[in-house]
Amino acid sequence: MSDRIQPQPGIMDIALYQGGAAHVAGVSDAIKLSSNENPFGASEKAKEAFLRAVHRIHRYPNTDHRALRQAIGEAHGLDADRIICGVGSDEIIHFLCQAYAGPGNEVVFTEHGFLMYKISTMAAGATPVEVKERERVTDVDAILAACNERTRLVFIANPNNPTGTMIGLAEIERLANGLPPQAILVLDGAYAEYVPGYDGGAWMATTRPNVVMTRTFSKIYGLGGLRIGWGYGPREIIDVLNRIRGPFNLSTVQLEVAEAAVRDQDHVDRCRAENARMRTWLAEALAEKGVPSDTSTANFILARFADEAEAVACDAWLQSQGLIVRRVAGYNLPNCLRITVGDEASCRRVAHAIGLFKARATATEGQGDGFVAGAGA
Ligand SMILES: *Cc1c(COP(=O)(O)O)cnc(C)c1O
């Protein structure tokens, strides 16, 4: 028996998650392009539902989430009984780790994978296993090579954050087919709505005993501040997750707003189309200025710089211009900046600012005058 108060093994090794910055000192109208939020916000119908819900906040929420699950089921053609709703998809990820992984078990994800996979794995006392990608694309062979009898979960985000790349259904099927029998494949579809015709892996989660899909209201639905996500998969797995879900994990407000949001697919369609238009524009504008990126399938672009020093200098310059983007060194991408596709004005501003940065860097090259020092930033 231990003679002092201490947390479970692994917990003190968790690095605290850093959210995207929202403010720049001394700038009142900063443009936030650091958290992949929808620049158009939530659907008007969702906002109206929020206002109506205020009349019921003295009541406990319902615990089975039936109305929301049915609305999601109708929107996606899925069996509502195989859906579980959570406090963001983060909570579904957490349930999966808590329920299926513990000390001695391994959880596999990729080197540029979403940070919550590692955090939830370690919170459960399990061992994270990080697998190489191939030029910032999920490598199915590398994942399969990393699996063994200790593997319990494999997480891939498709499209992935922060790379913006994705792999096709044939590759995902090959992954699901090749996993050891005790392992679950989790397809994180946080950005699935941005890919025309892609179901986020719903069909695989419908037909396979070892595939779970997670989805969120935080991205295209513009409800990141409200914290709603969901998971869908084999009945047996959803039943397990429901046993560790708090009965009142979602508030009345979350449930009613999410239901209105998922019933307004026109809003989703408009946001998808506008994102695609500005994403192409932004990627081309940056490429012209000497900043390449992989073809993104999501609502952000991973801008690549020559090295870490240039990425850091550009980030500082953008901040001085009131533009907040995301450094992704914590995702093993020190020479990159992740830039959320904003509205047209924001995209033009960030492209213009990066153009100035590159022009200035070129002008001062060979003068021993670093850009940041020269700019007084
Ligand atoms: C944003 C994001 C999520 C969503 O998290 P929520 O908890 O639903 O807000 C999940 N996975 C990835 C890869 C993401 O980028």
The ligand as an SDF file (V2000), in Angstrom:
LIG
                    3D

 15 15  0  0  0  0  0  0  0  0999 V2000
  -11.7290   19.0460  -33.7380 C   0  0  0  0  0  0  0  0  0  0  0  0
  -11.5020   17.5930  -33.7500 C   0  0  0  0  0  0  0  0  0  0  0  0
  -12.3380   16.7390  -33.0570 C   0  0  0  0  0  0  0  0  0  0  0  0
  -13.5690   17.2620  -32.3990 C   0  0  0  0  0  0  0  0  0  0  0  0
  -13.4580   17.4140  -31.0580 O   0  0  0  0  0  0  0  0  0  0  0  0
  -14.7800   17.8020  -30.2470 P   0  0  0  0  0  0  0  0  0  0  0  0
  -14.4860   17.2430  -28.9020 O   0  0  0  0  0  0  0  0  0  0  0  0
  -15.9300   17.1180  -30.8930 O   0  0  0  0  0  0  0  0  0  0  0  0
  -14.8870   19.2780  -30.2950 O   0  0  0  0  0  0  0  0  0  0  0  0
  -12.0990   15.3830  -33.0970 C   0  0  0  0  0  0  0  0  0  0  0  0
  -11.0840   14.8870  -33.8200 N   0  0  0  0  0  0  0  0  0  0  0  0
  -10.2770   15.6800  -34.5340 C   0  0  0  0  0  0  0  0  0  0  0  0
   -9.2110   15.0790  -35.3670 C   0  0  0  0  0  0  0  0  0  0  0  0
  -10.4520   17.0550  -34.5120 C   0  0  0  0  0  0  0  0  0  0  0  0
   -9.6350   17.8550  -35.2000 O   0  0  0  0  0  0  0  0  0  0  0  0
  1  2  1  0
  2  3  1  0
  2 14  2  0
  3  4  1  0
  3 10  2  0
  4  5  1  0
  5  6  1  0
  6  7  2  0
  6  8  1  0
  6  9  1  0
 10 11  1  0
 11 12  2  0
 12 13  1  0
 12 14  1  0
 14 15  1  0
M  END
$$$$
